[in-house]
Structure formats: structure tokens, C-alpha cells
Amino acid sequence: MFDVIIIGAGVIGCATAYELSQFDLNVLLLDKENDVSLGASRANTAIVHGGYDPDPATLMGKYNVKGAKRCIELVDTLDIEFKKSGSLIVALDENDLKTLDKYYNRGLINGVEGMEMLDGEETRRREPNLSKEVIGALWIPESGIINPWEFTIAMAEVAVREGVKLELNQKVVDIEKNSDHYLVKTETDQFQTKYVINAAGVYSDQIHNMVAEPAFKIKPTRGQYFLLDRSAGETVKAVIFPCPTELTKGILVSPTVHENILVGPDAEGISDPEDTSTTREVLDLVAKEARRSVPSLDFRHNIRNYSGIRANSDYNDFFIKISAPNFLDLAAIKSPGLTCAPIIAEEGIKLLAEEGLELNKKDSWDGTRKIVRFKEIPKEERADFIEKNPDYGRIICRCEHITEGEIVAAIRRGLPIHSLDAIKRRAGSGLGRCQGGFCGPRVQEIIARETGISPLDILLNKTGSYILVGQTKNADKEA
Ligand SMILES: Cc1cc2nc3c(=O)[nH]c(=O)nc-3n(C[C@H](O)[C@H](O)[C@H](O)COP(=O)(O)OP(=O)(O)OC[C@H]3O[C@@H](n4cnc5c(N)ncnc54)[C@H](O)[C@@H]3O)c2cc1C
């Protein structure tokens, strides 16, 4: 019997697994996909938000500033790509200036430090590519951009190394309450546990409804993006937001940790929470809206479009509650959920402790992670490093300068690898201009060699996304 089962290995489930791994507990993390971080925690805007916009009366408002601080600490502890870029919320007219005042005051209540109101001239001095129409801005220094999937994967890697069990391809379909335990049923297995944590993102209402009366309804809301190649140059240094509305933070222009430019997202209610398609119509609107603040954006540098699905809900806040005995909802975690994840995990564990979960610290727990990024090794030290570690002398991804050593290390860090994109998310190969067109087959060979999986079974990304269908010689025979 497990002490705790966490349903959902997004940033919330993985942050909770990470925190729980320091206690003497038997914890199981379940996800329906073939990797962690395949939901909203992969496809989002990647901002550690400063905390100026959530309503102070909500959990989002209460957790944001604390969450951002904890994220920035974890960036060091877990060796995660992050840049403290700061954010500028720009005003294009007098009404926007009034809105900025409102958010400045909200920021003060939420405890945001170091905010400044800038005039148009100062704003453009800092960001020369901004529109001449910009007449002022709110500067939020305590915010930044993170690698969101690396954040999630890193917490899962440490949790698993420290004893948490991870089961992938396990879709929870039912939960049965028995006198002293829950039986969590997946499509193929069933697991007994004393406590259940629901961190199932856009499906968190469905998981909740398996054990409690309906209390909230997820309204999946899609956001579409452009990702511009770094050849677009340093278009902006900080994250550039338009003035927010009560519904959305608006379409922003942001640098990324990989020196690309990210533009988006819109907010579109959809019925299918799996529908991550992008559409020409919406992308045209996203481009038009983004050009209001940064007119020089050149979308010919676009290397990828993608979309993410927000777990917005009719509850309008994070739904963090004990909803049935020993059953914790960490549900409806919309933006700024990435930023708040470490605090949501901590607060959730406190609620479980009040339910009777015993939290005895292990004698030894290592919450840290350190990885090698070859391109960050100073040029004069590289020859020595390669002599000791020859795998780092072979570049596999030329766009991003990712070596075989980094790919092998990613495979050996302990989470199961089923796909090329799993390596992309861990080592960064395939993130660049050719999007894996050249390095893909070589990465496939390395995965096959290191894991023993047949190349035919190595996927592009999610379950069913096969790349190879058979050997060409066999195909000849069949023909
Ligand atoms: C477009 C967009 C932009 C955003 N931008 C930001 C931002 O810049 N900054 C910020 O702080 N936040 C941002 N957010 C919010 C943030 O990304 C989310 O709040 C956060 O990722 C939610 O994490 P999660 O773990 O709850 O959900 P998810 O990452 O979706 O994880 C849920 C997991 O549950 C699994 N699951 C679901 N059902 C089952 C089942 N039945 N059985 C087993 N497993 C199941 C899924 O496979 C998934 O892995 C953004 C979100 C989106 C979509």
C-alpha cells in the first residue's frame, strides 16, 4: 500500500513529489502520458511572474510573490535554465496608464518588491524596439523567464532519485473509497493508497468528481504562440506585456532562456482539452496584437508555432482543498501556476498533515541536481573536459551545440525515456532552427543504444507518434 498517490506529473504533481521525497513515505506519482510535463507545464509562457496582477483576495494573489522567490531559489538548487529578465507592462494610452496605477497598487498589496512607474522616454531607452506609441510602463524587476519543462523534469528526477515511484502511461479512470484506503484504478492496473493528491490539470475536475460532489468545472482555454529563431536578434530584453484585463495578461513579447523570442498567447475557450492545434486566423491576430507594442517583430524568423491549454475554471482561483477524507485537490491550477507550484506543493502537504499524514524527515535527503551544459564550459577548459569525458567531444545537435555526453547523461538521470522529444526537453537537442531535422536520427540511435529500446519503438513525442514503420529491406520484400 502506498502512503500517497499523486495523480498528474505536471509541475504541480512533480513539485509535490519533490517536497514529499524528503519524508519517510511511500509515494507513487502517476501520469497518463509517456513522460512527465506533457500538459500545461510544457506549453506555456515560461514566466516567473512578479505578482502585480492576481487579485489579492485569491490564493493566486497570496502565493505569487512567495512562489516567485521559491522558484528563483530552486533554479540554483536544481540547476535550471532561468534569466531574471524583469517585466514591463506597457501603456499605449491614458486609459492604460490608469490601469497601470491599479496594478501598481495591487502589486503593493501582493508584496511585489522594486516596482517602478516609467515614462515613455525611459521605457524606450530601456527597450529601443518598443512602439513610439508607448507612453509609460510598469517595471517589475523581480520576475523572469524559466525553462518550464526542465523545472518540472528536474523536480521529478530528484523525487525519483530520492525514492518516489513514477508510473507513466497510467491513466486514472476510477477511484474507489474503502474503509481505510483508496483504490486508484488505471486502464491497466490498480494501486492502494492512504492519501490521494489530485494534480491532473485540465482533468482535475474529473478526478475530483470520482470521490466528491462536483465543486468546480474546468473551462479549457487555449493559447497559441510563435517561437522566433534567435537570428531575429535581441528584440526585447525584458518580458513585454500589454496592459492586462481581468481575463488575460494579454499577448506578450518575451525573450526565452534559449535566446529565442516568444510571442503570444491568445485566450480561446475550447471543448476538447487535448486540442493543441494552432490556426492561421488566431496566429494572425496574435502577430497583429504583438506588433502594437513591438512593431519591428519579423515573423519570417518563426521556427515553430504551438499552443498550451490552461486549466481555467468557473471557480476563478486555484482549487486547493481537502475535498474528501484524505483526498487533496491541487486543482484548476491556471496561470500563475508555474510560478506558484513550489508554494502550492508546500501548502498542500500542510493540509495533508492536518489530515493525519505523518511527515518524518529522512535521515538523509539530497534535494539538489547538477548537470553539464557543454556550451557553458569556458573554451579554454573544453579540451581537458573532453579528454576526461570523450562523449562531450561529439556534437549531435549543431543548431544548439548539444553533445552526445549531455544526451547520454539525460538518459541516465533516472526517468524513463520513450521519445526524441523527451531528450529535447532534457538536453535541448532539436530546439534550434532545424527543429531536430538533422540530429533526430542520431538521437534515436543513442536512445536505442543506451536503453535497449528498438529504434522502431522510439517515438517522436506522445504515445502513438511513431517515426519509423519498419526496415527498408523488409519493405522491399513485402513490395
Ligand atoms: C498558455 C499558457 C500560458 C501560461 N503561462 C504561464 C506563465 O507564464 N507563468 C506561470 O506561472 N504560469 C503560466 N501558465 C500556467 C501554468 O502553466 C499551469 O498553471 C501549470 O503548468 C499547471 O500545472 P499542473 O501540474 O496543474 O497541470 P499539467 O502540467 O497540465 O499537468 C497535469 C498532468 O496530469 C496528467 N493527467 C491528467 N489526467 C490524468 C489521469 N486521468 N490520469 C493520470 N494522469 C492524468 C496529465 O497528463 C498532466 O501531465 C500558463 C498556462 C498556459 C496553458
Ligand as a Chemical Component Dictionary entry (heavy atoms), coordinates in Angstrom:
data_LIG
# 
_chem_comp.id                   LIG 
_chem_comp.type                 NON-POLYMER 
_chem_comp.pdbx_formal_charge   0 
_chem_comp.three_letter_code    LIG 
# 
loop_
_chem_comp_atom.comp_id 
_chem_comp_atom.atom_id 
_chem_comp_atom.alt_atom_id 
_chem_comp_atom.type_symbol 
_chem_comp_atom.charge 
_chem_comp_atom.model_Cartn_x 
_chem_comp_atom.model_Cartn_y 
_chem_comp_atom.model_Cartn_z 
_chem_comp_atom.pdbx_ordinal 
LIG C1  C1  C 0 -0.913 29.111 -22.464 1  
LIG C2  C2  C 0 -0.444 29.097 -21.040 2  
LIG C3  C3  C 0 0.450  30.063 -20.561 3  
LIG C4  C4  C 0 0.854  30.051 -19.237 4  
LIG N1  N1  N 0 1.836  30.898 -18.835 5  
LIG C5  C5  C 0 2.281  30.849 -17.551 6  
LIG C6  C6  C 0 3.358  31.649 -17.136 7  
LIG O1  O1  O 0 3.998  32.336 -17.934 8  
LIG N2  N2  N 0 3.705  31.628 -15.825 9  
LIG C7  C7  C 0 3.039  30.869 -14.920 10 
LIG O2  O2  O 0 3.369  30.938 -13.733 11 
LIG N3  N3  N 0 2.053  30.040 -15.298 12 
LIG C8  C8  C 0 1.679  30.002 -16.592 13 
LIG N4  N4  N 0 0.698  29.158 -17.007 14 
LIG C9  C9  C 0 0.071  28.271 -16.035 15 
LIG C10 C10 C 0 0.904  27.035 -15.774 16 
LIG O3  O3  O 0 1.495  26.538 -16.953 17 
LIG C11 C11 C 0 -0.003 25.988 -15.156 18 
LIG O4  O4  O 0 -0.691 26.559 -14.067 19 
LIG C12 C12 C 0 0.750  24.770 -14.659 20 
LIG O5  O5  O 0 1.593  24.249 -15.649 21 
LIG C13 C13 C 0 -0.271 23.730 -14.227 22 
LIG O6  O6  O 0 0.404  22.587 -13.816 23 
LIG P1  P1  P 0 -0.387 21.256 -13.490 24 
LIG O7  O7  O 0 0.618  20.301 -12.986 25 
LIG O8  O8  O 0 -1.572 21.580 -12.643 26 
LIG O9  O9  O 0 -1.016 20.809 -14.881 27 
LIG P2  P2  P 0 -0.366 19.990 -16.088 28 
LIG O10 O10 O 0 1.001  20.434 -16.391 29 
LIG O11 O11 O 0 -1.360 20.031 -17.191 30 
LIG O12 O12 O 0 -0.248 18.532 -15.511 31 
LIG C14 C14 C 0 -1.371 17.712 -15.284 32 
LIG C15 C15 C 0 -0.929 16.292 -15.526 33 
LIG O13 O13 O 0 -1.977 15.406 -15.175 34 
LIG C16 C16 C 0 -1.960 14.329 -16.082 35 
LIG N5  N5  N 0 -3.284 13.712 -16.048 36 
LIG C17 C17 C 0 -4.464 14.277 -16.365 37 
LIG N6  N6  N 0 -5.460 13.389 -16.223 38 
LIG C18 C18 C 0 -4.910 12.245 -15.772 39 
LIG C19 C19 C 0 -5.426 10.965 -15.457 40 
LIG N7  N7  N 0 -6.737 10.679 -15.552 41 
LIG N8  N8  N 0 -4.571 10.000 -15.055 42 
LIG C20 C20 C 0 -3.247 10.252 -14.956 43 
LIG N9  N9  N 0 -2.703 11.451 -15.270 44 
LIG C21 C21 C 0 -3.523 12.442 -15.664 45 
LIG C22 C22 C 0 -1.634 14.977 -17.412 46 
LIG O14 O14 O 0 -1.111 14.049 -18.347 47 
LIG C23 C23 C 0 -0.612 16.025 -16.998 48 
LIG O15 O15 O 0 0.715  15.555 -17.105 49 
LIG C24 C24 C 0 0.321  29.096 -18.345 50 
LIG C25 C25 C 0 -0.549 28.103 -18.833 51 
LIG C26 C26 C 0 -0.869 28.063 -20.172 52 
LIG C27 C27 C 0 -1.669 26.929 -20.690 53 
# 
loop_
_chem_comp_bond.comp_id 
_chem_comp_bond.atom_id_1 
_chem_comp_bond.atom_id_2 
_chem_comp_bond.value_order 
_chem_comp_bond.pdbx_ordinal 
LIG C1  C2  SING 1  
LIG C2  C3  SING 2  
LIG C2  C26 DOUB 3  
LIG C3  C4  DOUB 4  
LIG C4  N1  SING 5  
LIG C4  C24 SING 6  
LIG N1  C5  DOUB 7  
LIG C5  C6  SING 8  
LIG C5  C8  SING 9  
LIG C6  O1  DOUB 10 
LIG C6  N2  SING 11 
LIG N2  C7  SING 12 
LIG C7  O2  DOUB 13 
LIG C7  N3  SING 14 
LIG N3  C8  DOUB 15 
LIG C8  N4  SING 16 
LIG N4  C9  SING 17 
LIG N4  C24 SING 18 
LIG C9  C10 SING 19 
LIG C10 O3  SING 20 
LIG C10 C11 SING 21 
LIG C11 O4  SING 22 
LIG C11 C12 SING 23 
LIG C12 O5  SING 24 
LIG C12 C13 SING 25 
LIG C13 O6  SING 26 
LIG O6  P1  SING 27 
LIG P1  O7  DOUB 28 
LIG P1  O8  SING 29 
LIG P1  O9  SING 30 
LIG O9  P2  SING 31 
LIG P2  O10 DOUB 32 
LIG P2  O11 SING 33 
LIG P2  O12 SING 34 
LIG O12 C14 SING 35 
LIG C14 C15 SING 36 
LIG C15 O13 SING 37 
LIG C15 C23 SING 38 
LIG O13 C16 SING 39 
LIG C16 N5  SING 40 
LIG C16 C22 SING 41 
LIG N5  C17 SING 42 
LIG N5  C21 SING 43 
LIG C17 N6  DOUB 44 
LIG N6  C18 SING 45 
LIG C18 C19 SING 46 
LIG C18 C21 DOUB 47 
LIG C19 N7  SING 48 
LIG C19 N8  DOUB 49 
LIG N8  C20 SING 50 
LIG C20 N9  DOUB 51 
LIG N9  C21 SING 52 
LIG C22 O14 SING 53 
LIG C22 C23 SING 54 
LIG C23 O15 SING 55 
LIG C24 C25 DOUB 56 
LIG C25 C26 SING 57 
LIG C26 C27 SING 58 
# 
